[in-house]
Amino acid sequence: MKRVVSVSLGSSKRNHAVEAELLGERCVIERIGTDGNLARAIALVKELDGKVDAFGMGGIDLYVQAGGRRYVLREARQIARAARLTPIVDGTGLKDTLERKTIAFLDDTYGLKLRGRKVLLLCAVDRFGMAETLAQRGADLTLGDLIFTVGLPIPLYSLRALGLVARVLAPVLTQLPLRYLYPTGAAQEKTVSRGEPFFAANEIIAGDFHFIRRFMPLSLQGKIIVTNTITKEDVMLLKERGVKLLVTTTPEFNGRSFGTNVMEALLVALSGSPHTALTARDYEALLDKLDFKPRITEL
């Protein structure tokens, strides 16, 4: 049996555990939120270290990426260092494979032709693979990194612009407590009015669901949402707001799609060599074996 645990800085209200059989292996998949408490997250990793097959680091990325550079988040490094025996991943490797495949699937197979479609990606440094694939497919991109992380009403319209901004701001911002940049704990349950004109101007809204939920306006009539980590309650909320189509990049287990960090940890545990860093090719091969496809729901 494989046991995978996501230790998350997110709300404990979203805790979830399921059992599933994958590739002939019984898997226990669990998500434990620490309500934004960094010390609690570190203590939990230390407590479970060596007792589980892989950790997911939830609610925070180990690094963000733009302009060919990676910028490591200080608090994420502290959590990662707490795991001495068990491999720990943050979902970045899976984002760079699964989310690229999701965008290609929507464009090539599902028929959601992306060329010229107006897309708001709330935070591209968090999902650079998705941003790059959308750009390659000809989407009319608005990148909301400054709007939704820093609070500056300045949209970016190219990956080049994102890279230039990241060179200036990322070395400073990655040293700040995460709560200043991203909703953690109870903040994930609250909404803030920000960037409504950008939601209104774009047909497709993409990115981390906690960002989307925190800032989305009362009306999302006719919009397409591309995200992950969705609960049944989240689906109902989006339906009430008028969302037309919901695409989640990770598969559903018992009515819930886990975050990419959980799914990446699961792939590491199933790989047969969990103490070796997996390559993009490794992830691709495992995803093909598992036949993971995006969940597409018409609301």
C-alpha positions in Angstrom: 0.0 0.0 0.0 1.2 3.5 -0.8 0.4 6.4 1.5 0.7 10.0 0.2 0.0 13.0 2.4 -0.3 16.6 1.3 0.7 19.0 4.1 -0.9 22.3 3.1 -0.9 25.8 4.4 -4.5 26.0 3.2 -7.7 25.7 5.2 -8.3 22.6 7.3 -11.9 22.8 6.2 -10.8 21.4 2.8 -9.2 18.3 4.4 -9.9 15.1 2.4 -8.8 11.5 2.3 -9.6 8.7 -0.2 -8.4 5.2 -1.1 -7.9 4.2 -4.7 -6.3 1.5 -6.7 -3.8 2.7 -9.3 -1.5 0.6 -11.5 -2.4 -2.4 -9.3 -1.4 -0.6 -6.1 -3.7 0.3 -3.2 -3.2 4.0 -2.5 -4.3 6.1 0.5 -4.3 9.8 -0.5 -4.7 12.5 2.2 -4.7 16.2 2.4 -4.1 18.0 5.8 -4.5 21.7 6.0 -2.7 23.8 8.7 -4.7 27.0 8.3 -1.7 29.0 7.3 0.4 27.9 10.2 3.9 27.5 8.9 5.3 26.0 12.2 2.5 23.5 12.2 3.2 22.5 8.6 6.9 21.9 9.4 6.1 20.0 12.6 3.6 17.7 10.7 6.2 16.9 8.0 8.7 16.1 10.7 6.2 13.9 12.5 5.3 11.9 9.3 8.7 11.8 7.8 9.7 8.3 6.9 6.2 7.0 7.7 4.6 7.9 4.3 5.7 7.2 0.8 5.7 10.8 -0.5 4.7 14.3 0.7 2.9 16.9 -1.3 3.6 20.5 -0.3 0.2 22.3 -0.5 -0.8 25.9 -0.6 2.7 27.0 -1.6 5.2 26.4 -4.4 8.8 25.6 -3.8 9.6 28.0 -6.6 8.0 30.2 -9.2 9.3 30.5 -12.8 9.5 33.2 -15.5 11.9 34.3 -18.1 13.9 31.1 -17.9 14.7 31.7 -14.2 13.4 30.0 -11.0 12.8 31.9 -7.8 12.7 29.8 -4.6 10.1 30.8 -1.9 11.8 31.2 1.5 8.9 29.6 3.5 8.6 26.7 1.1 12.3 25.9 1.5 11.7 25.7 5.3 8.9 23.1 4.8 10.9 21.1 2.3 13.9 20.9 4.5 11.8 19.2 7.3 11.5 16.1 5.1 14.7 14.1 5.7 13.6 10.6 4.6 10.4 11.0 2.6 10.5 12.7 -0.8 8.5 16.0 -0.9 7.2 17.7 -4.0 5.1 20.8 -4.6 3.3 20.0 -7.8 5.5 22.1 -10.1 6.8 19.0 -12.1 3.2 17.9 -12.7 2.0 21.4 -13.6 4.7 21.5 -16.3 3.4 18.2 -17.9 -0.2 17.6 -17.0 -1.3 21.2 -17.5 0.4 21.4 -20.8 -1.4 18.2 -21.8 -4.7 19.7 -20.6 -4.4 22.8 -22.8 -3.4 20.7 -25.8 -6.3 18.4 -25.2 -8.8 21.3 -25.0 -7.4 22.7 -28.3 -6.9 19.5 -30.3 -9.4 17.0 -29.0 -12.2 18.8 -27.2 -12.5 21.4 -29.9 -12.1 24.5 -27.7 -10.0 26.3 -30.3 -7.7 28.6 -28.4 -6.3 30.8 -31.1 -7.5 34.4 -30.6 -9.6 33.5 -27.5 -9.2 35.9 -24.6 -7.7 34.2 -21.5 -7.1 35.6 -18.1 -4.4 33.6 -16.2 -4.4 34.9 -12.7 -0.8 34.0 -11.8 1.5 32.8 -14.6 4.6 32.4 -12.5 2.7 29.7 -10.6 1.6 27.9 -13.8 4.3 28.7 -16.3 3.7 25.5 -18.3 0.1 26.5 -18.8 1.0 30.1 -19.7 3.6 29.0 -22.2 1.3 26.4 -23.9 -1.6 29.0 -24.1 0.8 31.4 -25.7 2.0 28.8 -28.2 -1.6 28.0 -29.1 -2.2 31.6 -30.0 -4.5 32.6 -27.1 -4.9 36.3 -26.4 -3.4 36.3 -22.9 -3.8 38.6 -20.0 -1.4 37.7 -17.1 -2.7 38.9 -13.7 0.4 38.4 -11.6 0.7 42.0 -10.6 -3.0 42.4 -10.2 -3.7 39.4 -8.0 -0.5 38.9 -6.0 0.8 42.4 -5.5 -2.4 44.4 -5.9 -1.2 46.6 -8.7 -3.8 47.1 -11.4 -1.3 46.5 -14.2 -2.0 43.6 -16.6 0.8 41.9 -18.5 0.3 40.7 -22.1 3.3 38.6 -22.8 5.7 36.1 -21.2 8.5 38.4 -22.1 6.9 41.2 -20.0 6.4 38.7 -17.2 10.0 37.7 -17.2 11.2 41.3 -17.0 8.9 42.1 -14.1 9.9 38.9 -12.3 13.6 39.8 -12.5 12.9 43.0 -10.6 10.2 41.8 -8.1 10.6 38.1 -7.6 13.9 38.1 -5.6 12.1 40.4 -3.0 8.6 38.9 -3.1 9.8 35.3 -2.6 11.3 36.3 0.8 8.0 37.6 2.1 5.5 35.5 4.2 3.2 33.8 1.7 0.1 35.3 3.3 1.0 38.6 1.6 0.9 37.0 -1.9 -1.5 34.1 -1.8 -4.6 33.2 0.3 -3.8 30.7 3.1 -5.9 29.4 6.0 -9.1 31.3 6.6 -8.3 33.7 3.8 -9.2 31.0 1.4 -12.8 31.3 2.5 -13.0 35.1 2.0 -13.6 37.1 -1.2 -12.0 40.3 -2.2 -13.1 42.7 -4.9 -10.2 43.0 -7.3 -9.6 42.9 -11.0 -13.3 42.6 -12.0 -12.8 44.3 -15.4 -10.3 41.7 -16.3 -12.7 38.9 -15.4 -15.4 40.6 -17.5 -13.1 41.1 -20.5 -11.9 37.5 -20.9 -13.8 34.4 -21.9 -11.5 31.9 -20.2 -10.4 32.3 -16.6 -7.4 30.0 -15.7 -5.2 29.3 -12.7 -5.2 28.2 -9.1 -8.7 27.9 -7.8 -7.9 29.7 -4.5 -6.9 32.8 -6.5 -10.0 32.5 -8.7 -12.4 32.0 -5.7 -10.9 34.8 -3.7 -11.2 37.4 -6.5 -14.0 36.3 -8.8 -16.9 38.7 -9.2 -20.6 37.8 -8.5 -21.2 37.1 -12.2 -19.2 34.7 -14.3 -21.9 34.3 -16.8 -20.8 32.2 -19.8 -17.2 31.9 -18.6 -14.9 28.9 -19.0 -12.9 28.0 -15.9 -9.6 26.0 -16.2 -8.3 25.1 -12.7 -7.8 22.3 -10.2 -8.5 21.4 -6.5 -12.3 21.6 -6.8 -14.8 20.4 -4.2 -18.5 19.7 -4.8 -19.3 23.0 -3.0 -16.9 24.8 -5.3 -18.7 23.4 -8.3 -22.1 24.6 -7.0 -20.6 28.0 -6.3 -19.3 28.3 -9.9 -22.7 27.1 -11.3 -24.4 29.8 -9.2 -22.1 32.4 -10.7 -23.1 31.4 -14.2 -20.0 29.5 -15.3 -20.6 27.7 -18.6 -17.8 25.1 -18.6 -15.5 23.8 -15.8 -12.2 22.1 -16.7 -10.1 20.6 -13.9 -6.6 19.4 -14.7 -6.4 16.7 -12.0 -8.7 13.6 -11.9 -11.7 13.3 -9.5 -11.6 11.0 -6.5 -14.9 10.8 -4.5 -16.2 14.0 -5.9 -13.0 16.0 -5.3 -10.0 16.9 -7.5 -6.8 17.1 -5.5 -4.1 19.7 -6.0 -1.2 19.1 -8.4 1.1 18.6 -5.4 -0.9 15.6 -4.2 -1.0 14.1 -7.6 2.7 14.6 -8.2 3.4 13.0 -4.8 1.2 10.1 -5.9 3.2 9.6 -9.1 6.5 9.7 -7.2 5.2 7.0 -4.8 4.0 4.9 -7.7 7.2 5.3 -9.7 9.1 2.5 -8.0 12.0 4.8 -7.3 10.5 7.4 -5.0 13.9 8.8 -3.8 14.9 9.8 -7.3 13.7 13.0 -8.8 11.4 12.3 -11.7 12.0 13.9 -15.1 9.3 15.4 -17.3 9.6 12.2 -19.4 8.9 10.1 -16.3 5.8 12.1 -15.5 4.6 11.8 -19.1 5.0 8.0 -19.1 3.2 7.6 -15.7 0.4 9.9 -16.8 -0.1 7.9 -20.0 -0.2 4.6 -18.0 -2.8 6.1 -15.6 -4.7 7.6 -18.6 -5.3 10.8 -16.7 -7.5 13.2 -18.6 -8.9 16.5 -17.6 -12.4 16.5 -16.1 -14.7 18.7 -18.2 -18.1 19.6 -16.8 -20.8 21.6 -18.5 -22.5 23.7 -15.9 
